[in-house]
Amino acid sequence: MRVAVVLFTRDLRVDDHPALVAAAEAADAVLPLFVEDDGIRATRYGGAPGRRAFLEQALADLDRSLRELGGGLVLRRGDVVAETVRLAREVGAEAVYASADVSPYSRRREDRLARELDLRLVNGHFVVPPGEVTPGGGDHYQVFSAYHRAWQQVPMGDPLPPPARLRLPDGVAPTPPPSPGTGAGAFTGGERAGRARAARWLDEHLDGYGAGGHDDLGGDVTSRLSPYLHFGCVSARALAVEADGRAGDAFVRQLCWRDFYAQLLWANPHTQVDDLRSRGDRWLDDPESLAAWREGMTGYPLVDAGMRQLRAEGWMHNRARMVVASFLTKHLGIDWRAGARVFFDLLLDGDVAQNVGNWQWVAGTGVDTRPNRVFNPTAQLRKLDPEGAYVRRYVPELADVSAREIAEPGLLAPSYPTPIVEHAEAIAAFRARRARAT
Ligand SMILES: Cc1cc2nc3c(=O)[nH]c(=O)nc-3n(C[C@H](O)[C@H](O)[C@H](O)COP(=O)(O)OP(=O)(O)OC[C@H]3O[C@@H](n4cnc5c(N)ncnc54)[C@H](O)[C@@H]3O)c2cc1C
């Protein structure tokens, strides 16, 4: 009997899962494996409570789907490589199938596995995997518009249905299903929840997304699929195919951004911690301002609403992410790495490639063609949350304050902090620092 292992990592679904399909085609029996990684568990990332609950819910859901197909999930805990190698040898597996990933940590894991056994890596995370489109004369893109044009030329292919039937290797029983924790906030982990959210959102909001829905902070009507995409509960490719078929160009473009940042980190692994394009910044050491930012107590309503949404929901609207990141790096002059760490601690969708790519874009050390761009938190508020609905939702001190007053920092309720910096002065200081540095 030919046996294969499918090593699940953050591709926790059965639909459009190329590694699962390839294993089922190549072997008579398939062992679906998830190893809870001690290396990740030990980090701050692994400890975040909402993320843990989301992961457990996703694993329980995956196990259920695999059982319905005749299999079930085998769970182990420890070092992913050691556990996978041990199990693969125990069942006499000819190969291990997995979805190729981009972070330095996962690539080291893949290298170690490939040294020990026959590792078959396939694309399960991206619409277009890193390296598939490359610019003439270079190995990867650093300009989004050029990448987007090339990306659009690649056929997406047809999403794959799950294998009709799975069979576990003789003598292997699935692990009793994990009892999922609670506390993933406004989200429920898993493929079923992800697919239901996607179907509902595409029906209700895809049409309005391109016509302003994407940036409408007050409406807050983006898909909120990012945690499901990060954990692979929803296939990015299947989602792109579905949206593309409904003329959802603006939404598909955002999925292209996701692939863009993935190929950027894949080609520049050092940018997990280093600037892609250093501007010679000398960041300020200012723990008090960093704490005020982290707690949502800066006195700028939009910044505070964003940071409080993050703490309350483990998620933040994209436009608010841009504004809070710009405020930290440009108004406060604090290193983007400090902000990225806070995001990574709290975001359910916390993802190395997306987080550092976006933080560096905002800080001006990455791929933004206007590195000194500043988001004015008050102008953004007037434009994207004119009624103050977003702010009032997350900042209770301002619940009874009019939209006009919310948009005048400094004139606010006595229980709300006065601004920790003055906008014009802070920006002048930032520009002076950048001018000296470059
Ligand atoms: C400073 C900063 C840090 C960020 N950190 C992360 C992170 O750790 N993980 C993460 O998934 N996203 C991150 N983003 C990108 C973006 O904010 C989120 O993906 C988006 O807000 C998720 O909401 P949504 O699913 O409703 O998005 P939608 O607007 O519904 O978009 C659909 C999908 O497209 C992708 N997408 C949308 N915007 C972006 C973008 N700017 N960059 C890359 N992909 C995008 C996401 O996968 C998203 O789920 C960050 C953005 C900023 C400015």
The ligand as a Tripos MOL2 file, in Angstrom:
@<TRIPOS>MOLECULE
LIG
   53    58     1     0     0
SMALL
NO_CHARGES

@<TRIPOS>ATOM
      1 C1          0.3250   48.5390    9.1930 C.3       1 LIG1
      2 C2         -0.4580   47.4160    8.5710 C.ar      1 LIG1
      3 C3         -0.3010   46.0940    9.0230 C.ar      1 LIG1
      4 C4         -1.0100   45.0450    8.4390 C.ar      1 LIG1
      5 N1         -0.8290   43.7560    8.9250 N.ar      1 LIG1
      6 C5         -1.5030   42.7320    8.3460 C.ar      1 LIG1
      7 C6         -1.3490   41.3900    8.8350 C.ar      1 LIG1
      8 O1         -0.5740   41.1030    9.7560 O.2       1 LIG1
      9 N2         -2.0820   40.4000    8.2280 N.ar      1 LIG1
     10 C7         -2.9210   40.6620    7.1890 C.ar      1 LIG1
     11 O2         -3.5670   39.7380    6.6890 O.2       1 LIG1
     12 N3         -3.0790   41.9050    6.6950 N.ar      1 LIG1
     13 C8         -2.4070   42.9420    7.2440 C.ar      1 LIG1
     14 N4         -2.5890   44.2250    6.7580 N.ar      1 LIG1
     15 C9         -3.3490   44.4090    5.5180 C.3       1 LIG1
     16 C10        -4.8310   44.7690    5.6680 C.3       1 LIG1
     17 O3         -5.0130   45.8050    6.5860 O.3       1 LIG1
     18 C11        -5.6980   43.5810    6.0700 C.3       1 LIG1
     19 O4         -5.4100   42.4550    5.2750 O.3       1 LIG1
     20 C12        -7.1770   43.9400    5.9000 C.3       1 LIG1
     21 O5         -7.5000   45.0510    6.6780 O.3       1 LIG1
     22 C13        -8.0180   42.7650    6.2830 C.3       1 LIG1
     23 O6         -9.3600   43.1150    6.2760 O.3       1 LIG1
     24 P1        -10.3900   42.4560    5.2930 P.3       1 LIG1
     25 O7        -10.2000   40.9750    5.2880 O.co2     1 LIG1
     26 O8        -11.7280   42.9800    5.6390 O.co2     1 LIG1
     27 O9         -9.8760   43.0410    3.9110 O.3       1 LIG1
     28 P2        -10.6280   43.2380    2.5230 P.3       1 LIG1
     29 O10       -10.6130   44.6820    2.2260 O.co2     1 LIG1
     30 O11       -11.9160   42.5370    2.5240 O.co2     1 LIG1
     31 O12        -9.6070   42.5560    1.4980 O.3       1 LIG1
     32 C14        -9.6320   41.1450    1.2060 C.3       1 LIG1
     33 C15        -8.3000   40.5280    1.4670 C.3       1 LIG1
     34 O13        -7.2840   41.1580    0.6740 O.3       1 LIG1
     35 C16        -6.0610   41.1690    1.3780 C.3       1 LIG1
     36 N5         -5.6340   42.5540    1.6220 N.ar      1 LIG1
     37 C17        -6.4020   43.6460    1.7770 C.ar      1 LIG1
     38 N6         -5.6340   44.7350    1.9870 N.ar      1 LIG1
     39 C18        -4.3500   44.3200    1.9830 C.ar      1 LIG1
     40 C19        -3.1000   44.9540    2.1490 C.ar      1 LIG1
     41 N7         -2.9900   46.2740    2.4000 N.pl3     1 LIG1
     42 N8         -1.9830   44.2010    2.1040 N.ar      1 LIG1
     43 C20        -2.0610   42.8840    1.8700 C.ar      1 LIG1
     44 N9         -3.2080   42.2120    1.7000 N.ar      1 LIG1
     45 C21        -4.3500   42.9200    1.7610 C.ar      1 LIG1
     46 C22        -6.3220   40.5060    2.7320 C.3       1 LIG1
     47 O14        -5.9560   39.1510    2.6460 O.3       1 LIG1
     48 C23        -7.8170   40.7000    2.8900 C.3       1 LIG1
     49 O15        -8.4120   39.7570    3.7600 O.3       1 LIG1
     50 C24        -1.8860   45.3000    7.3540 C.ar      1 LIG1
     51 C25        -2.0530   46.6160    6.9040 C.ar      1 LIG1
     52 C26        -1.3640   47.6600    7.5110 C.ar      1 LIG1
     53 C27        -1.5560   49.0620    6.9910 C.3       1 LIG1
@<TRIPOS>BOND
     1     1     2 1
     2     2     3 ar
     3     2    52 ar
     4     3     4 ar
     5     4     5 ar
     6     4    50 ar
     7     5     6 ar
     8     6     7 ar
     9     6    13 1
    10     7     8 2
    11     7     9 ar
    12     9    10 ar
    13    10    11 2
    14    10    12 ar
    15    12    13 ar
    16    13    14 ar
    17    14    15 1
    18    14    50 ar
    19    15    16 1
    20    16    17 1
    21    16    18 1
    22    18    19 1
    23    18    20 1
    24    20    21 1
    25    20    22 1
    26    22    23 1
    27    23    24 1
    28    24    25 2
    29    24    26 1
    30    24    27 1
    31    27    28 1
    32    28    29 2
    33    28    30 1
    34    28    31 1
    35    31    32 1
    36    32    33 1
    37    33    34 1
    38    33    48 1
    39    34    35 1
    40    35    36 1
    41    35    46 1
    42    36    37 ar
    43    36    45 ar
    44    37    38 ar
    45    38    39 ar
    46    39    40 ar
    47    39    45 ar
    48    40    41 1
    49    40    42 ar
    50    42    43 ar
    51    43    44 ar
    52    44    45 ar
    53    46    47 1
    54    46    48 1
    55    48    49 1
    56    50    51 ar
    57    51    52 ar
    58    52    53 1
@<TRIPOS>SUBSTRUCTURE
     1 LIG1         1 GROUP 0 **** ****
